[in-house]
């Protein structure tokens, strides 16, 4: 059977954000996710 661990601090933070209504219901995923090159190199850096 699979075993999972939970980051308790992250879970508490998520609950706090939800409780404060700090979440986005609708967003364009492509606008908030980094492009492949940014993921590989890092923000503000250039490949090559």
mmCIF file as Biopython writes it, N, C-alpha, C and O atoms, coordinates in Angstrom:
data_model
#
loop_
_atom_site.group_PDB
_atom_site.id
_atom_site.type_symbol
_atom_site.label_atom_id
_atom_site.label_alt_id
_atom_site.label_comp_id
_atom_site.label_asym_id
_atom_site.label_entity_id
_atom_site.label_seq_id
_atom_site.pdbx_PDB_ins_code
_atom_site.Cartn_x
_atom_site.Cartn_y
_atom_site.Cartn_z
_atom_site.occupancy
_atom_site.B_iso_or_equiv
_atom_site.auth_seq_id
_atom_site.auth_asym_id
_atom_site.pdbx_PDB_model_num
ATOM 1   N N  . UNK A ? 1  ? 0.836   -1.172 0.000   1.0 0.0 1  A 1 
ATOM 2   C CA . UNK A ? 1  ? 0.000   0.000  0.000   1.0 0.0 1  A 1 
ATOM 3   C C  . UNK A ? 1  ? 0.887   1.243  0.000   1.0 0.0 1  A 1 
ATOM 4   O O  . UNK A ? 1  ? 1.928   1.266  0.656   1.0 0.0 1  A 1 
ATOM 5   N N  . UNK A ? 2  ? 0.479   2.265  -0.728  1.0 0.0 2  A 1 
ATOM 6   C CA . UNK A ? 2  ? 1.255   3.502  -0.823  1.0 0.0 2  A 1 
ATOM 7   C C  . UNK A ? 2  ? 1.250   4.247  0.505   1.0 0.0 2  A 1 
ATOM 8   O O  . UNK A ? 2  ? 0.288   4.194  1.271   1.0 0.0 2  A 1 
ATOM 9   N N  . UNK A ? 3  ? 2.356   4.943  0.751   1.0 0.0 3  A 1 
ATOM 10  C CA . UNK A ? 3  ? 2.488   5.740  1.960   1.0 0.0 3  A 1 
ATOM 11  C C  . UNK A ? 3  ? 2.734   7.188  1.566   1.0 0.0 3  A 1 
ATOM 12  O O  . UNK A ? 3  ? 3.512   7.461  0.651   1.0 0.0 3  A 1 
ATOM 13  N N  . UNK A ? 4  ? 2.089   8.097  2.237   1.0 0.0 4  A 1 
ATOM 14  C CA . UNK A ? 4  ? 2.243   9.511  1.933   1.0 0.0 4  A 1 
ATOM 15  C C  . UNK A ? 4  ? 2.588   10.278 3.195   1.0 0.0 4  A 1 
ATOM 16  O O  . UNK A ? 4  ? 2.181   9.906  4.296   1.0 0.0 4  A 1 
ATOM 17  N N  . UNK A ? 5  ? 3.344   11.352 3.024   1.0 0.0 5  A 1 
ATOM 18  C CA . UNK A ? 5  ? 3.616   12.251 4.142   1.0 0.0 5  A 1 
ATOM 19  C C  . UNK A ? 5  ? 3.020   13.612 3.803   1.0 0.0 5  A 1 
ATOM 20  O O  . UNK A ? 5  ? 2.883   13.970 2.634   1.0 0.0 5  A 1 
ATOM 21  N N  . UNK A ? 6  ? 2.673   14.353 4.831   1.0 0.0 6  A 1 
ATOM 22  C CA . UNK A ? 6  ? 2.063   15.664 4.647   1.0 0.0 6  A 1 
ATOM 23  C C  . UNK A ? 6  ? 2.968   16.714 5.267   1.0 0.0 6  A 1 
ATOM 24  O O  . UNK A ? 6  ? 3.441   16.558 6.393   1.0 0.0 6  A 1 
ATOM 25  N N  . UNK A ? 7  ? 3.204   17.785 4.520   1.0 0.0 7  A 1 
ATOM 26  C CA . UNK A ? 7  ? 3.941   18.921 5.051   1.0 0.0 7  A 1 
ATOM 27  C C  . UNK A ? 7  ? 2.951   19.713 5.903   1.0 0.0 7  A 1 
ATOM 28  O O  . UNK A ? 7  ? 2.117   20.448 5.375   1.0 0.0 7  A 1 
ATOM 29  N N  . UNK A ? 8  ? 3.048   19.560 7.219   1.0 0.0 8  A 1 
ATOM 30  C CA . UNK A ? 8  ? 2.073   20.170 8.125   1.0 0.0 8  A 1 
ATOM 31  C C  . UNK A ? 8  ? 2.049   21.692 8.023   1.0 0.0 8  A 1 
ATOM 32  O O  . UNK A ? 8  ? 0.982   22.298 8.119   1.0 0.0 8  A 1 
ATOM 33  N N  . UNK A ? 9  ? 3.208   22.318 7.830   1.0 0.0 9  A 1 
ATOM 34  C CA . UNK A ? 9  ? 3.253   23.777 7.700   1.0 0.0 9  A 1 
ATOM 35  C C  . UNK A ? 9  ? 2.540   24.223 6.427   1.0 0.0 9  A 1 
ATOM 36  O O  . UNK A ? 9  ? 1.813   25.216 6.439   1.0 0.0 9  A 1 
ATOM 37  N N  . UNK A ? 10 ? 2.743   23.499 5.334   1.0 0.0 10 A 1 
ATOM 38  C CA . UNK A ? 10 ? 2.075   23.837 4.075   1.0 0.0 10 A 1 
ATOM 39  C C  . UNK A ? 10 ? 0.572   23.638 4.189   1.0 0.0 10 A 1 
ATOM 40  O O  . UNK A ? 10 ? -0.204  24.435 3.662   1.0 0.0 10 A 1 
ATOM 41  N N  . UNK A ? 11 ? 0.163   22.587 4.869   1.0 0.0 11 A 1 
ATOM 42  C CA . UNK A ? 11 ? -1.262  22.328 5.062   1.0 0.0 11 A 1 
ATOM 43  C C  . UNK A ? 11 ? -1.908  23.435 5.893   1.0 0.0 11 A 1 
ATOM 44  O O  . UNK A ? 11 ? -3.003  23.896 5.572   1.0 0.0 11 A 1 
ATOM 45  N N  . UNK A ? 12 ? -1.238  23.855 6.947   1.0 0.0 12 A 1 
ATOM 46  C CA . UNK A ? 12 ? -1.760  24.946 7.779   1.0 0.0 12 A 1 
ATOM 47  C C  . UNK A ? 12 ? -1.845  26.237 6.978   1.0 0.0 12 A 1 
ATOM 48  O O  . UNK A ? 12 ? -2.805  26.996 7.110   1.0 0.0 12 A 1 
ATOM 49  N N  . UNK A ? 13 ? -0.830  26.483 6.141   1.0 0.0 13 A 1 
ATOM 50  C CA . UNK A ? 13 ? -0.834  27.686 5.300   1.0 0.0 13 A 1 
ATOM 51  C C  . UNK A ? 13 ? -1.994  27.643 4.307   1.0 0.0 13 A 1 
ATOM 52  O O  . UNK A ? 13 ? -2.679  28.647 4.106   1.0 0.0 13 A 1 
ATOM 53  N N  . UNK A ? 14 ? -2.215  26.494 3.692   1.0 0.0 14 A 1 
ATOM 54  C CA . UNK A ? 14 ? -3.328  26.341 2.748   1.0 0.0 14 A 1 
ATOM 55  C C  . UNK A ? 14 ? -4.663  26.576 3.440   1.0 0.0 14 A 1 
ATOM 56  O O  . UNK A ? 14 ? -5.538  27.248 2.893   1.0 0.0 14 A 1 
ATOM 57  N N  . UNK A ? 15 ? -4.823  26.030 4.632   1.0 0.0 15 A 1 
ATOM 58  C CA . UNK A ? 15 ? -6.060  26.247 5.386   1.0 0.0 15 A 1 
ATOM 59  C C  . UNK A ? 15 ? -6.244  27.729 5.720   1.0 0.0 15 A 1 
ATOM 60  O O  . UNK A ? 15 ? -7.360  28.247 5.667   1.0 0.0 15 A 1 
ATOM 61  N N  . UNK A ? 16 ? -5.147  28.409 6.063   1.0 0.0 16 A 1 
ATOM 62  C CA . UNK A ? 16 ? -5.226  29.840 6.377   1.0 0.0 16 A 1 
ATOM 63  C C  . UNK A ? 16 ? -5.632  30.646 5.148   1.0 0.0 16 A 1 
ATOM 64  O O  . UNK A ? 16 ? -6.454  31.557 5.248   1.0 0.0 16 A 1 
ATOM 65  N N  . UNK A ? 17 ? -5.059  30.317 3.988   1.0 0.0 17 A 1 
ATOM 66  C CA . UNK A ? 17 ? -5.425  31.017 2.755   1.0 0.0 17 A 1 
ATOM 67  C C  . UNK A ? 17 ? -6.889  30.793 2.412   1.0 0.0 17 A 1 
ATOM 68  O O  . UNK A ? 17 ? -7.591  31.729 2.029   1.0 0.0 17 A 1 
ATOM 69  N N  . UNK A ? 18 ? -7.344  29.571 2.547   1.0 0.0 18 A 1 
ATOM 70  C CA . UNK A ? 18 ? -8.745  29.261 2.256   1.0 0.0 18 A 1 
ATOM 71  C C  . UNK A ? 18 ? -9.658  29.979 3.241   1.0 0.0 18 A 1 
ATOM 72  O O  . UNK A ? 18 ? -10.681 30.537 2.846   1.0 0.0 18 A 1 
ATOM 73  N N  . UNK A ? 19 ? -9.299  29.967 4.510   1.0 0.0 19 A 1 
ATOM 74  C CA . UNK A ? 19 ? -10.098 30.644 5.522   1.0 0.0 19 A 1 
ATOM 75  C C  . UNK A ? 19 ? -10.197 32.143 5.290   1.0 0.0 19 A 1 
ATOM 76  O O  . UNK A ? 19 ? -11.218 32.759 5.597   1.0 0.0 19 A 1 
ATOM 77  N N  . UNK A ? 20 ? -9.123  32.734 4.741   1.0 0.0 20 A 1 
ATOM 78  C CA . UNK A ? 20 ? -9.103  34.166 4.452   1.0 0.0 20 A 1 
ATOM 79  C C  . UNK A ? 20 ? -9.650  34.464 3.056   1.0 0.0 20 A 1 
ATOM 80  O O  . UNK A ? 20 ? -9.623  35.607 2.599   1.0 0.0 20 A 1 
ATOM 81  N N  . UNK A ? 21 ? -10.145 33.426 2.387   1.0 0.0 21 A 1 
ATOM 82  C CA . UNK A ? 21 ? -10.670 33.537 1.015   1.0 0.0 21 A 1 
ATOM 83  C C  . UNK A ? 21 ? -9.618  34.073 0.041   1.0 0.0 21 A 1 
ATOM 84  O O  . UNK A ? 21 ? -9.932  34.863 -0.849  1.0 0.0 21 A 1 
ATOM 85  N N  . UNK A ? 22 ? -8.368  33.637 0.219   1.0 0.0 22 A 1 
ATOM 86  C CA . UNK A ? 22 ? -7.264  34.040 -0.646  1.0 0.0 22 A 1 
ATOM 87  C C  . UNK A ? 22 ? -6.987  32.941 -1.662  1.0 0.0 22 A 1 
ATOM 88  O O  . UNK A ? 22 ? -5.971  32.251 -1.580  1.0 0.0 22 A 1 
ATOM 89  N N  . UNK A ? 23 ? -7.886  32.784 -2.607  1.0 0.0 23 A 1 
ATOM 90  C CA . UNK A ? 23 ? -7.705  31.792 -3.654  1.0 0.0 23 A 1 
ATOM 91  C C  . UNK A ? 23 ? -8.344  32.308 -4.929  1.0 0.0 23 A 1 
ATOM 92  O O  . UNK A ? 23 ? -9.174  33.217 -4.894  1.0 0.0 23 A 1 
ATOM 93  N N  . UNK A ? 24 ? -7.960  31.731 -6.047  1.0 0.0 24 A 1 
ATOM 94  C CA . UNK A ? 24 ? -8.461  32.131 -7.356  1.0 0.0 24 A 1 
ATOM 95  C C  . UNK A ? 24 ? -9.340  31.013 -7.882  1.0 0.0 24 A 1 
ATOM 96  O O  . UNK A ? 24 ? -8.921  29.858 -7.960  1.0 0.0 24 A 1 
ATOM 97  N N  . UNK A ? 25 ? -10.565 31.371 -8.243  1.0 0.0 25 A 1 
ATOM 98  C CA . UNK A ? 25 ? -11.477 30.362 -8.771  1.0 0.0 25 A 1 
ATOM 99  C C  . UNK A ? 25 ? -11.281 30.141 -10.261 1.0 0.0 25 A 1 
ATOM 100 O O  . UNK A ? 25 ? -11.403 29.020 -10.755 1.0 0.0 25 A 1 
ATOM 101 N N  . UNK A ? 26 ? -10.977 31.210 -10.967 1.0 0.0 26 A 1 
ATOM 102 C CA . UNK A ? 26 ? -10.804 31.090 -12.416 1.0 0.0 26 A 1 
ATOM 103 C C  . UNK A ? 26 ? -9.510  31.779 -12.824 1.0 0.0 26 A 1 
ATOM 104 O O  . UNK A ? 26 ? -9.286  32.944 -12.496 1.0 0.0 26 A 1 
ATOM 105 N N  . UNK A ? 27 ? -8.677  31.064 -13.527 1.0 0.0 27 A 1 
ATOM 106 C CA . UNK A ? 27 ? -7.441  31.645 -14.043 1.0 0.0 27 A 1 
ATOM 107 C C  . UNK A ? 27 ? -7.018  30.859 -15.273 1.0 0.0 27 A 1 
ATOM 108 O O  . UNK A ? 27 ? -7.411  29.708 -15.467 1.0 0.0 27 A 1 
ATOM 109 N N  . UNK A ? 28 ? -6.214  31.505 -16.092 1.0 0.0 28 A 1 
ATOM 110 C CA . UNK A ? 28 ? -5.653  30.842 -17.261 1.0 0.0 28 A 1 
ATOM 111 C C  . UNK A ? 28 ? -4.334  30.211 -16.827 1.0 0.0 28 A 1 
ATOM 112 O O  . UNK A ? 28 ? -3.368  30.921 -16.549 1.0 0.0 28 A 1 
ATOM 113 N N  . UNK A ? 29 ? -4.292  28.905 -16.770 1.0 0.0 29 A 1 
ATOM 114 C CA . UNK A ? 29 ? -3.129  28.172 -16.270 1.0 0.0 29 A 1 
ATOM 115 C C  . UNK A ? 29 ? -1.852  28.588 -16.996 1.0 0.0 29 A 1 
ATOM 116 O O  . UNK A ? 29 ? -0.795  28.696 -16.374 1.0 0.0 29 A 1 
ATOM 117 N N  . UNK A ? 30 ? -1.940  28.820 -18.300 1.0 0.0 30 A 1 
ATOM 118 C CA . UNK A ? 30 ? -0.769  29.194 -19.084 1.0 0.0 30 A 1 
ATOM 119 C C  . UNK A ? 30 ? -0.193  30.543 -18.713 1.0 0.0 30 A 1 
ATOM 120 O O  . UNK A ? 30 ? 0.990   30.790 -18.948 1.0 0.0 30 A 1 
ATOM 121 N N  . UNK A ? 31 ? -0.997  31.421 -18.140 1.0 0.0 31 A 1 
ATOM 122 C CA . UNK A ? 31 ? -0.509  32.745 -17.763 1.0 0.0 31 A 1 
ATOM 123 C C  . UNK A ? 31 ? 0.292   32.717 -16.465 1.0 0.0 31 A 1 
ATOM 124 O O  . UNK A ? 31 ? 1.135   33.587 -16.249 1.0 0.0 31 A 1 
ATOM 125 N N  . UNK A ? 32 ? 0.052   31.760 -15.617 1.0 0.0 32 A 1 
ATOM 126 C CA . UNK A ? 32 ? 0.719   31.736 -14.317 1.0 0.0 32 A 1 
ATOM 127 C C  . UNK A ? 32 ? 1.834   30.702 -14.225 1.0 0.0 32 A 1 
ATOM 128 O O  . UNK A ? 32 ? 2.627   30.737 -13.284 1.0 0.0 32 A 1 
ATOM 129 N N  . UNK A ? 33 ? 1.907   29.795 -15.171 1.0 0.0 33 A 1 
ATOM 130 C CA . UNK A ? 33 ? 2.950   28.774 -15.149 1.0 0.0 33 A 1 
ATOM 131 C C  . UNK A ? 33 ? 4.150   29.231 -15.966 1.0 0.0 33 A 1 
ATOM 132 O O  . UNK A ? 33 ? 3.971   29.831 -17.026 1.0 0.0 33 A 1 
ATOM 133 N N  . UNK A ? 34 ? 5.369   28.963 -15.503 1.0 0.0 34 A 1 
ATOM 134 C CA . UNK A ? 34 ? 6.554   29.355 -16.268 1.0 0.0 34 A 1 
ATOM 135 C C  . UNK A ? 34 ? 6.685   28.521 -17.539 1.0 0.0 34 A 1 
ATOM 136 O O  . UNK A ? 34 ? 6.228   27.380 -17.601 1.0 0.0 34 A 1 
ATOM 137 N N  . UNK A ? 35 ? 7.304   29.100 -18.525 1.0 0.0 35 A 1 
ATOM 138 C CA . UNK A ? 35 ? 7.584   28.376 -19.763 1.0 0.0 35 A 1 
ATOM 139 C C  . UNK A ? 35 ? 8.646   27.309 -19.481 1.0 0.0 35 A 1 
ATOM 140 O O  . UNK A ? 35 ? 9.319   27.358 -18.452 1.0 0.0 35 A 1 
ATOM 141 N N  . UNK A ? 36 ? 8.792   26.358 -20.383 1.0 0.0 36 A 1 
ATOM 142 C CA . UNK A ? 36 ? 9.734   25.251 -20.186 1.0 0.0 36 A 1 
ATOM 143 C C  . UNK A ? 36 ? 11.156  25.755 -19.965 1.0 0.0 36 A 1 
ATOM 144 O O  . UNK A ? 36 ? 11.853  25.253 -19.083 1.0 0.0 36 A 1 
ATOM 145 N N  . UNK A ? 37 ? 11.602  26.738 -20.748 1.0 0.0 37 A 1 
ATOM 146 C CA . UNK A ? 37 ? 12.966  27.253 -20.604 1.0 0.0 37 A 1 
ATOM 147 C C  . UNK A ? 37 ? 13.168  27.897 -19.238 1.0 0.0 37 A 1 
ATOM 148 O O  . UNK A ? 37 ? 14.240  27.769 -18.647 1.0 0.0 37 A 1 
ATOM 149 N N  . UNK A ? 38 ? 12.154  28.584 -18.733 1.0 0.0 38 A 1 
ATOM 150 C CA . UNK A ? 38 ? 12.264  29.210 -17.416 1.0 0.0 38 A 1 
ATOM 151 C C  . UNK A ? 38 ? 12.346  28.154 -16.320 1.0 0.0 38 A 1 
ATOM 152 O O  . UNK A ? 38 ? 13.054  28.339 -15.329 1.0 0.0 38 A 1 
ATOM 153 N N  . UNK A ? 39 ? 11.629  27.056 -16.494 1.0 0.0 39 A 1 
ATOM 154 C CA . UNK A ? 39 ? 11.675  25.985 -15.493 1.0 0.0 39 A 1 
ATOM 155 C C  . UNK A ? 39 ? 13.053  25.350 -15.467 1.0 0.0 39 A 1 
ATOM 156 O O  . UNK A ? 39 ? 13.551  24.995 -14.399 1.0 0.0 39 A 1 
ATOM 157 N N  . UNK A ? 40 ? 13.678  25.203 -16.633 1.0 0.0 40 A 1 
ATOM 158 C CA . UNK A ? 40 ? 14.968  24.534 -16.708 1.0 0.0 40 A 1 
ATOM 159 C C  . UNK A ? 40 ? 16.110  25.437 -16.259 1.0 0.0 40 A 1 
ATOM 160 O O  . UNK A ? 40 ? 17.057  24.971 -15.626 1.0 0.0 40 A 1 
ATOM 161 N N  . UNK A ? 41 ? 16.026  26.733 -16.585 1.0 0.0 41 A 1 
ATOM 162 C CA . UNK A ? 41 ? 17.122  27.651 -16.301 1.0 0.0 41 A 1 
ATOM 163 C C  . UNK A ? 41 ? 16.846  28.481 -15.059 1.0 0.0 41 A 1 
ATOM 164 O O  . UNK A ? 41 ? 17.748  28.698 -14.248 1.0 0.0 41 A 1 
ATOM 165 N N  . UNK A ? 42 ? 15.634  28.942 -14.899 1.0 0.0 42 A 1 
ATOM 166 C CA . UNK A ? 42 ? 15.274  29.785 -13.765 1.0 0.0 42 A 1 
ATOM 167 C C  . UNK A ? 42 ? 14.821  31.148 -14.245 1.0 0.0 42 A 1 
ATOM 168 O O  . UNK A ? 42 ? 15.219  31.588 -15.323 1.0 0.0 42 A 1 
ATOM 169 N N  . UNK A ? 43 ? 13.999  31.818 -13.468 1.0 0.0 43 A 1 
ATOM 170 C CA . UNK A ? 43 ? 13.484  33.117 -13.879 1.0 0.0 43 A 1 
ATOM 171 C C  . UNK A ? 43 ? 14.596  34.158 -13.970 1.0 0.0 43 A 1 
ATOM 172 O O  . UNK A ? 43 ? 15.483  34.200 -13.117 1.0 0.0 43 A 1 
ATOM 173 N N  . UNK A ? 44 ? 14.548  34.984 -14.990 1.0 0.0 44 A 1 
ATOM 174 C CA . UNK A ? 44 ? 15.532  36.050 -15.154 1.0 0.0 44 A 1 
ATOM 175 C C  . UNK A ? 44 ? 16.857  35.594 -15.736 1.0 0.0 44 A 1 
ATOM 176 O O  . UNK A ? 44 ? 17.736  36.424 -15.969 1.0 0.0 44 A 1 
ATOM 177 N N  . UNK A ? 45 ? 17.030  34.309 -15.976 1.0 0.0 45 A 1 
ATOM 178 C CA . UNK A ? 45 ? 18.271  33.788 -16.543 1.0 0.0 45 A 1 
ATOM 179 C C  . UNK A ? 45 ? 18.033  33.393 -17.989 1.0 0.0 45 A 1 
ATOM 180 O O  . UNK A ? 45 ? 16.895  33.164 -18.398 1.0 0.0 45 A 1 
ATOM 181 N N  . UNK A ? 46 ? 19.099  33.314 -18.757 1.0 0.0 46 A 1 
ATOM 182 C CA . UNK A ? 46 ? 18.963  32.955 -20.164 1.0 0.0 46 A 1 
ATOM 183 C C  . UNK A ? 46 ? 19.703  31.661 -20.450 1.0 0.0 46 A 1 
ATOM 184 O O  . UNK A ? 46 ? 20.814  31.436 -19.968 1.0 0.0 46 A 1 
ATOM 185 N N  . UNK A ? 47 ? 19.072  30.830 -21.232 1.0 0.0 47 A 1 
ATOM 186 C CA . UNK A ? 47 ? 19.724  29.578 -21.638 1.0 0.0 47 A 1 
ATOM 187 C C  . UNK A ? 47 ? 20.678  29.875 -22.780 1.0 0.0 47 A 1 
ATOM 188 O O  . UNK A ? 47 ? 20.416  30.748 -23.608 1.0 0.0 47 A 1 
ATOM 189 N N  . UNK A ? 48 ? 21.771  29.156 -22.822 1.0 0.0 48 A 1 
ATOM 190 C CA . UNK A ? 48 ? 22.497  29.222 -24.002 1.0 0.0 48 A 1 
ATOM 191 C C  . UNK A ? 48 ? 23.836  29.608 -24.148 1.0 0.0 48 A 1 
ATOM 192 O O  . UNK A ? 48 ? 24.357  29.620 -25.263 1.0 0.0 48 A 1 
#
